[in-house]
Amino acid sequence: MSEPPARAMGATERRWLVILTAVALALRGIWLLELEGLPWGAELPTDSSLYDAAARRIAAGDWLLDPHPLRMSPGYFYALGIVYRVFGAEPLAMRAIQAILGASSVPLAWALAREVLPSESPLARLVTAALVGLLGPLVFFDGAILPESIASALVLAFALALARAVADPQDAPRGPASWGGAALLLGLVCLFRPNGVLLAPLLVLLAASGGGRRERLTRIGAVLVGLALALAPLTARNAVASGRFVPLTSHGGLNLYIGNGPGATGTFRAPPEIPGGASPSTQFEAFRRVASERSGRPLDEVDADRFWVARTAEHVAADPLGWAVLLARKVHLVFNARELGLVLPYAFAREATRTLSFPFPQAGWVAPFGLLGLLWAVFLPLRAAPGSPGRARRARALGLVTIGLALSVALVFVTDRYRAPLLPLFAIFSVLFVLEARRLAVARAARPLTLLGVAAALAVLLDVPVAGRPHFERDWVELGEHSLALEEPERALDAFERALEVAPGDPRAAMGAAFAHHVLGHEREAEALWARVAGDEAAPAELRETARSALARRRPGER
């Protein structure tokens, strides 16, 4: 069968790209509709509530917020505040905008795949776009009032701009405008995920590669200007509000200590030596207060942050081998299939919701082969595909950036949120790995294929989920209580019974199930559960009293 003409293949590819984008957008719309009936959709949790409160102040005209350098992801405060000011202070508009951005990842991923995959692989480009558009964690976070959705889109846009800057169609570095644009996008990434600032030195090094001395200096200058333009508004805001020069945020030391200090586990933990250090609403003040106490003088937020950087460095220097083991554990978590939920329970949502129970691609699908693909791109020669000049150079630069971004997460602590912006890049490199492995298989290169098989087996072992919280009894109880508040007793009863399956002695779940039975008219079952809670001496006193009151109100005829 003869090959169709190139133009027809291009039209088919474009048609499929439009379909995939539409599907990605529709799925996100369905998820937003279901999200309205979930506890974390109606009542914003922890970090989301802090972003929401600050955005409401910005929407009301308080653009400077508090008199200290901003923390968390400062760009998201202002993005959310502007949306609230334009559309009203309700999360739905922001979620809709993030859903559109999430769907835009499909053409962005396709364009990036065109830069780093062989030009004769249209199917591979479409598979890459589909993987990115349908990744379950990205669909989930597009509905969250958190910066990960915008950060993921910006990371893809930055990666695309960088790939194009590294090599033009003649396999030569582009001019300063392209490098300045890539740097500007990296600066925007930093506003939404501050760990991205660690990529700045790498971007300077990439800009310094190739060409004459004058060309290199011009590209480096463009990178510095692009970064400065992106960060200047935040730097000016921090200077006006606090009187201190802080280009980005003032909580890097806090996160370094949580992720690398005594007792660090690789993911988020509340240091027991910092009372109040677990809650986002009290965490920053708790760390500042303890830093002041230990230093013997009052410290502001900037000095307290430097204090925790120094304490972390001291701890690491005292046990460098132990820290190296901890860092290896965190790198493992970055590429592991386990979703380490911190603010929102994605792993639970996969069990409890109709939309996310669909077999979407998951992080565990793309992480292990993405790791092999990016290592291949950085350390092994890629084949020179016809029509793909500069592909190896672009893939190597993108691989270095992906490794740098992964390490920037591992240097603090790993959660599913922080890893989410990496997943589109993992998808790109997982497809690249499959293409290169297929090339070796077609060539019947026995020794490379054997090594490749061993590497793939090790990568799959790396992907086996680490131990986590598998039963989600607290989340089931919260879903049940929220469903009762929405007057959905059948759904509430199902949630409470799921909680009781994994935690039969949970008095809160038993009380919820009793009330759900009562609303549904199942009086015998309700009374049995109330009696059980009333007689449970381990149950909180207020629950026992509520159960006794419910039993006392039963009419004789209902017993």
N, C-alpha and C positions, 0 to 999 in steps of 0.2 A: 504493500500500500504506500503510495507516495506521500511525502510530507506536505501538509498544507502550506500555503504561502505565509511568509512571516507576518504580513499585515493581518491576515485572518487569525493567526494565532494570537497576535496582540489584541485584536478585538475581543476574542474569547476570554483572554486573560483579564481584560478590563471589565468585561461583563461579570465574571466570577468575583472580581474584586468588589464591585458594587453590591452584589448579592451578599457576600460575606460581611460587608460593612453594615448592610441593612439588618442582617440576622443578629450581629453583635449589638446593634442599637435596640432591636426589638427585645432581645433577652434582658437587656438592662432595664428596659421599660417594665417588663413583667416583674423583674426583681424589685423595682421601686414600688410597684403596687402591692406586692406581698410584704415588703418591709414595713408598710404603714401599720400592719397588724402585729408587729413584733415588739418586744419590750425595748430593745435598743433602737428601734425606729421611732417610737413615740417619745421616749424619755432618753435624752442623750447621756451617755455614760462618761465619767471621768474626763479624759483629755478632750473628748468632743464637747462636753459641757463648758470647758474653759475656752475653747475656740469660739463657741457660740456666745458666751457672755462678753468676750472682748469684741467680737464682731458687732454685737448690738450697740456697744458703746461707740464704735467707729461709725456705725450707721447713724447714730444720734449726733455726730459731730466731734466726738472726743478722739481725734486722730493720733494724739501722742500716747494715750493710755497712761500707764503708770510711770512714775519718775525713776525708772531704771532701764537698763538695756533689755530688749525683748528676749524671751526664751522660747523654747519649743521650736516650731517652724514659723518664723515671723511672717513670711509671705502669705501664709494661709489666713492669718488674722485679717489682713487687708483685703485679700481676695474675697473672703467670706463677708467682710464688712461692706464691701462695695456691692456685692450681690444683694445683701440685706437692704441696703439703702435704695437700690433700684427696684427690687421686686417685693420688698417687705421682709420683716425679720422672721421668716419661717424657713426651715431647712430644705423644703421640697425643691425650691428653685435651684439651690446649689447642687442638690442631688441630680437634678435633670441636666444641668450643665456638665457635671462630672460624667454622666452617662454618655453624653455626646462626645466628650473628650475620650472616654473609654472606647467608643466605637471608632473614633479617629485613629486609634492605635492600629487598626487594620491596614489602612493605606500607608501609614508611617512605617509599619513593620515590613510591608511589601516593598516600599521604596528602599529601605535599609537592606533587605535581602537582595535586591537588585544590585546593590553596591558591592556585596561581599560574597554572593553565591555565583556560580558559573552562569553566564548569560544564556546558555542553552537549557536552563532548568526552570521553565515557567511553572511547572507543577510544584517544584520545591518552594518557589516564592509564594505561591498561593497557600501551600501547607503552612508555611511560616506565618503568614498573615492570619490564617484560621486559628492556629495555636494561640497567637497573642490575643486575638479578639475574643476567644472563648475560654481563656484561662479562668478557672473558678475563683481563685483569690482576687483577681483583678475585677471581675464582675461584682464580687462582694464589696470590695473597697470603693468601687464607684458609687455605692449607696451610703457610704460612711461620711460623717462630717469630720474628716481627717485629711491630711495633705497628701496621702499616698496616691490618690487618683491623679491629681495634677502633676505630682512628682513623676509618676510613671510615664505620662505623656511627654513631659519635658525631657526625661532621660532619653526617650526614643528620638525626640527632635534633636537633642544635642548629639546623640550618636550618629544620626544621619548627617548633620552639618559637619561633624568631625570627619566622617568617612569621605565626604566630598571634598573637604579641605586638604586631606592627606594626599590625594592623588586625583588629578584631572584626567580627561580621556586619553591623554598622552602619557599617563603614569608619572606626572611631575606634580610637586606640591602647588596648590593654588596660591593666589595672592593674598595680601593682608586682609582684604574685606571678608573673605571666606573664614579666615582664622578668627577675626574679630567677632563675626557672627556666631561661630561655635563657642567662643569664650563668653559672649553675652548669654547664650543659652545655658552654659554651665553655671554662670552666676545666678540665673533664675532657678536652676535646679537647687543650688545652695540655699536659696530663700525658702524652699519648701522641704528640703532634706539637707540640713546643715553639714552632715558628714561628707557631702559632695565636695566640700572645699578642699579635701585631701587630694582631689584630682587636679587641682590647679598646677602644682609643680610638674605633674606628668604632661599636662597639656602644653606647658612651656617647653618641655623637652621634645615633644613631638613637633612643635613649631620650629624648633632649632635644627631639625633634621633635613638635610638636602639643600642644594643650591649654594650660592655664594654667601659670603659673610654679610653683605648688605641685605640680601634677601632674608637671611635668617633673622637679623636684627629687626627688620621691618615686621616680620611675622610675629616675633616675640612682643614687640611693641603693641601690635594689634591685639594680641591676647590679653596683655595687661590692661589696655584701654577698655576692651570688652568686659572684662571682669569688674573693673572699676565702675563702669557705667551701670552694671546690674546691681552692684552692692552700694553705690553711693547714696541712694535715698534712705536705705536702712541705716547706714553709717551716720548720715546727717540726723536722722530721727533719734538715734541713740545718744548722739552728742548733745542735742537740744534737750532731751528729756533727762539725761543723767549727768551731763557734763563730762562724760568719759568717752575716750576713743575706742569704740567697740565695732569693728566692721560687720559682725554678723550677730552672734548671740553670746550669752554669758552663762551657759550651763554645760559647757563641754567637760569641765572638771567633775561636775556632779555625775555625769554619765560615765566618764572614765572610771570613777571610783566605784560606782555600782557594778560595772562590768569587769573590773580588774582588781578591786581592793580585796581585803580579807573576806573569805567566804564566798567569793564570786563563783557562780555556777555556769556561766555562759549565756544565760538569759536573764530577764529582769528579776531582781530580788530586792527586798527592802532591808538595808543594812540594820541590824538590831541596835547598833551603837548610835543610830540617828533616830530618836523618837519623832514620829510623825513623818518619816521619810518614805512611807508607802503611798500616801495619797497625793495625787497631783496638786490638789488645792493647798496642801500644807508642805509639800516636799521642798520647794525652793527656800522657804523661810526656815525650815528645819535644818537644812544643810548650812545656811548662812549663820544661824544661831550657834550650831555646834562648832563651826569653824571659828567664830568669834570667841567662844569659850576656850577652845584649845589654844588659840593664839594669844589669849590674854588681853585682847583689845577689840573694840568694835570694828567689824569689817563690813564694807558694802558688798553688793553682789559681785562686782568685778574682782575685788580682792579675795572674797570667799571662793570664787571659782578657781583663782590661782592657787589658793590653799589646797584645794582638793586635787588639783593637777600634781602639786608637789607631793602630797601624801600618797597618791597612786604611784608616782615614780619611785618613791622610797620603798614602797611595798614590793614593786616589781624588782628593784635592784637587790633587795634582800633575798629574793628567791627567783632568780631568772629562769631556772629549769622548770619550776612549778608554773611560772607564767607562760612559758613556751607550751607546756602541756595544755594549759587553759586556752591559749590562742588556737591550738590545733583542734580542741573540742569545739570552739566557736566556729571555726572554718567548716568543721563537720556539720554543725547545725545549719549553716548557710545553705549547704547542698543536700540536706536531709529532707525526707518527705514529710516529716512531722511539722504541722502548722502550730507554732508556738504563739497562741493568742495572748494578747496583753490587754487591750482595750475592748475589743469585740471578739466574740467566740466564733470564728469562721468554721472550725472543725465541728462545733455543735450545730451551726446553721446547716451544714451538709446533711446532718441527721434529721433536723427538725423542720426543714422548709421544703416546699415542693420544687421551687425553682432551682436551688443549689443542690438538691439530691439528684438532679440530672447529671449524667456522667460527663461532666466537663473535663477537659485536660486539667491536670493539677501540677503543683510545683514538682512533685515527685516524678512526673513524666519528663520534664525538661531539664531538671537540675543535674542529674548524673551525666547524661550525654552532652549537656551544655558545658559541663566542666571539661570533659574530654575534648570537645570541639574547640573551646577557647584555648586550652593548652596546646592543641595541635596548631591552631592558627598562629600562636605566639612563638612556639619553639620548633615547629617542623615546617618544611617547605610545602606550600600548596601548589597544586598543578597549575600551570599557565594555561587557563582555558581560553579558547578562541573567542574573541569579542569581549574579553573581560580584562583589559589592561589595568594594572594597578590593583587588581583584586587582592593579591597577597598582602600588599602594603596596607590596604584599607582594613582587611581582616585582622592583621597583626595589631594595628593601632586600636581597633575596637576591642580586641582581646585584652590588650593591656589596660584599657579603660575599665572593662568589666572586672578584671582581677582587682584593680585598684578600688573600684566601688564595693566589691565584695569584702575586701580587707577593711575598708572604712566602716562597714557594719560590724565585722568581727572585732575590731579594736574596741568597741564599746560593748554592747550585748545584742543578742540575736532575738528578734521577734518576727512574727509573720508580717507585721506592718513594715518594719524596716527592710525586710527582704523583698517586698512586693515590687518596687521599681526595678529590681534586677531581673525579674522573671521574663520580660520581653527579650532581654539580651540572652538569657539562657536558651530561650526558644530558638533564636537565630543560630546560636552555636550548636544546638542539638541537631538541627537540620544540616548544618555544614558538616558535622561529624558523620552523619549518615551518608551524605554524598561522597565524602572522601573514603569511607569504609567500603561503599559500593564500588568505587573506582578500583580499590585494591582487590576486591573480590573478582571483578571482571578481569583484571590483569593476572589473577591467580598468583599473587605474590605471597608465597607460603609463610615466610618468616615474619613479614610485617603483619599478616593476618593473624598469626599466632599471638604476637605481642598485643595486637589490637583486641583479640578475644580476652586475653588476661586483663587488660586495662578495663574493658567493658564489664567484666565480672566484678572487679574491684569497685568500679563506680556504682554498680547495682547494690553491692554490699553497703557502700557508703550511704546509699539512699534508703536502706531499711529504716523505718521510723524508730526513733529513740523512744524510750518510755515517756509517757505523758499522762494527762488526766483523761482516761478513756470514757468515763460514764456520764459526766456532765450532770450530776444530780442537782446541783444548785441552779444550773441553767434551765433544767426542766421545771423546777419549782417556780422560777421567775416567769417562765413562759406560761405556766398554769395560772399564776396570780394575775398576770396581764390579761389572759384570755377571760378570766372571771370578770375583770373590770370592763372588758368589752362585751360582756354578756354573751360569751360563747362557751357555755358550760361543757359541751361535748369535747371541744378541743382542750379545755382546761383539765377535764377528767383524764383524758389520754395523757397529757403532760405529767400530771401528778402520779399517775400509775406507772409511767416510765421512770419517774424518780424513785418510786417505791420498789421497783424491780431491782434497782442497783443499790438502793439504800433503804431496806425495809424498815429500819428504825427511825427514819427521819420524821420528827414530829411536825415540822412545817409542811412537808408533803402530805402527811396523813390528814392534817387539818384542812389543807386545800382540797384534797380528795373528798373529805366529808362534806364541805360546803358545796362542791360540785354535784355530789350525789343528792344533796338536799334540794338544790335548784332543779335537778332533773326529776325529783319526786321519788328517789330511791331512799326512802326513810330508814329502812332497816340497815342498809350499808352505811349511811351517814351516822346513825347512832352507834354502830359498832366501832367506827373510827374515832368518834368523839370520846367514847368510853376508853378506848386504848390510849389516847393522848392524855385524858384526865388522870389515868392511873400510872402514867410514865413519869417516875420521879426524876429521870434525867432530862425531861423536856423543860424548856424555859417556863418560869412561873406564870408569865402572862398567857402562854398558850394553854397551860393546864387550866387556868381560870376561865379562859374563853370556852374551852371544851366543856367544863362543868356548867357554865351558864347556858350553853346550847342544850345540854341534857336536861337541865332544870326547866327549860321552856317547853319541852315536849309535852303535849297534851296526852292524857291517859289513853285516848283512843288511837294515838299514833304509835304507841309503844308496842 
